[in-house]
């Protein structure tokens, strides 16, 4: 007898998004299994069998074993505070996920390769332009002369981290470099850029920042009035939620469609996207996160993203 279809949730310990999703799955009577990829790496096993045209695959954490032939969809939520641990754990289960993807099993946000590709800032900006979205004037380089050339235009600039540096990881913690304004002192030390390539971008005046959560074909847009809050004026990740208004936003339908297309061309079914609206009413693309957080937006706005995510994970049909 074939095993009952099961939704596989891949995530680490302490994921705040997990309880509401599990509660919604329980409410609907759906079968699911939660597996921690670090447990697979630390004390579990991966078993693959091939006989004739038959393929079997099992993931074990030591406490439970999942038969991948029974998996109907996967929610790949796994994130670890230490990026090196997260990447190692993802590698451990990537073969299993690859087998599922080739058999048409829905992977949300997408397969490991698609998630990795979507995280590339250069590819993001190029794809956004190709979809008709506006982007700020930007230089991504380790060449000091390239940055100086942009600085000489006289426009205000900010610097952003290109990719998190694993060398900054310490134990189970990961340091974050926030967006910051470039001043004359930074330009004095511009030769140091050769050691740490980064994104240098025009600083845009903004009315609001928009956080879009794309779930399948649905777009949930929230506006954050961060420009008047010192901590988050340049980077909303410096949360000051007690002084920041977060509300649902009526996003232009054409921009929403372009953002859905942007997520799709990276092979994803889920992503968060950051936009800004300027005083002139123009909307600019800043960033895409292939597995961004949505729970805090849902809790502040009441938008029903968990239900939409469960709809996607339990929909009939494969990827």
Secondary structure as UniProt FT lines:
FT   STRAND          6..10
FT   TURN            13..14
FT   HELIX           16..28
FT   STRAND          32..35
FT   HELIX           37..43
FT   STRAND          45..51
FT   TURN            52..53
FT   STRAND          54..60
FT   STRAND          65..67
FT   HELIX           68..70
FT   STRAND          71..76
FT   HELIX           83..102
FT   TURN            103..104
FT   STRAND          106..108
FT   HELIX           112..118
FT   HELIX           121..130
FT   TURN            131..132
FT   STRAND          134..135
FT   STRAND          138..141
FT   HELIX           144..151
FT   TURN            152..153
FT   STRAND          157..161
FT   HELIX           166..168
FT   TURN            171..172
FT   STRAND          180..181
FT   HELIX           184..188
FT   HELIX           190..195
FT   STRAND          198..202
FT   STRAND          208..215
FT   TURN            216..217
FT   STRAND          218..224
FT   TURN            227..228
FT   HELIX           230..232
FT   TURN            236..237
FT   HELIX           241..243
FT   STRAND          246..248
FT   HELIX           253..265
FT   TURN            266..267
FT   STRAND          270..277
FT   TURN            279..280
FT   STRAND          283..289
FT   TURN            290..291
FT   HELIX           295..301
FT   HELIX           305..314
//
